[in-house]
Amino acid sequence: MHITSLPGRFGIGDLGPAAHRFVDFLEAADLSLWQILPLGPTGGGASPYTATSTFAGNPLLISPERLREAGLVSKDDLDAAALGEGDVDFAAVRRRKTALLETAFANFEQGAFPDQQVAFDAFREEHADEWLGDYALFAALHEAHDHASWTQWAGPLRDRDPEALRQAREGHARALRKHAFWQFLFERQWDALKRYAHEAGVRFFGDAPIYVAHGSADVWANQDLFMLSESGSPTAVAGVPPDYFSETGQRWGNPLYRWDVMKERGYAWWTARLQRALGRLDLLRLDHFRGFSRRSRRSSEPCPSWRRTWARSPTRCAP
């Protein structure tokens, strides 16, 4: 049961009181595992499997009640963000929760929270070089470009020209700090829920999708690890062949990995990704494990016609 399925007045479930009450239910029912979906920031389709980062947390899961308890927002702010229960309208959730998070950051920037400021600075220092720096810059630029794909940004930003990145960090300094702050809030609330669950004998069981979204900080920041053209578009994408679920197969659209480059670098990106996931979760499921054991590679034999549907290349096959 994913976090978003919890009940609440803000459109989707979050990491606040309802999540803690669910832990109480699990303990009372003598259950020790809570399986959830990926926790990354969701894109336009709101799917946990097309996150804009495999390292970051989803700000939409931040609990408004916990923000109120921390003094970052007011009761009136909560009332303005409320949507009630019923069918989920993710567009409305995104608008209202983003406005609430903007308010929380604006209040934080006024400097009335010295203890949180110290903790936030430590969080940024710890994770800046690991993933937070690239993610915060990506999120800020994505926002500045009205959420257009990174392949549509100006060439120097798209291609990560060092001088262009330096200027972007200076020009979007407040936005970078804001997105880092939202990650700090997510991390604090997640850690609090995880501690509460552990005290109740409950462990979290999560999912690691085999692929990442093309429109993600992961691909933009590590373009040489993926099968991309010079303009950043995928030259080969993921899918599955026809089977008893679908006569025509499925075309997922995720860019394929350049496993040869991954290997040359000691699979450092994968190691960092799994370390990050295992630092957050207790158990981890590798989604589509068969795809790891039969990973994509060049072949001297022509691709079957159904594979060319996804591969966009007569000499390269998708798994």
Secondary structure as GFF3:
##gff-version 3
##sequence-region A 1 319
A	DSSP	three_ten_helix	3	5	.	.	.	ID=ss1
A	DSSP	alpha_helix	17	28	.	.	.	ID=ss2
A	DSSP	beta_strand	33	35	.	.	.	ID=ss3
A	DSSP	three_ten_helix	59	61	.	.	.	ID=ss4
A	DSSP	alpha_helix	64	69	.	.	.	ID=ss5
A	DSSP	alpha_helix	75	81	.	.	.	ID=ss6
A	DSSP	alpha_helix	90	109	.	.	.	ID=ss7
A	DSSP	alpha_helix	114	127	.	.	.	ID=ss8
A	DSSP	pi_helix	128	132	.	.	.	ID=ss9
A	DSSP	alpha_helix	133	144	.	.	.	ID=ss10
A	DSSP	three_ten_helix	150	152	.	.	.	ID=ss11
A	DSSP	alpha_helix	155	158	.	.	.	ID=ss12
A	DSSP	alpha_helix	162	171	.	.	.	ID=ss13
A	DSSP	alpha_helix	173	199	.	.	.	ID=ss14
A	DSSP	beta_strand	203	208	.	.	.	ID=ss15
A	DSSP	alpha_helix	217	221	.	.	.	ID=ss16
A	DSSP	three_ten_helix	223	225	.	.	.	ID=ss17
A	DSSP	beta_strand	237	240	.	.	.	ID=ss18
A	DSSP	beta_strand	250	255	.	.	.	ID=ss19
A	DSSP	alpha_helix	259	264	.	.	.	ID=ss20
A	DSSP	alpha_helix	268	280	.	.	.	ID=ss21
A	DSSP	beta_strand	283	286	.	.	.	ID=ss22
A	DSSP	alpha_helix	289	293	.	.	.	ID=ss23
A	DSSP	alpha_helix	305	311	.	.	.	ID=ss24
###
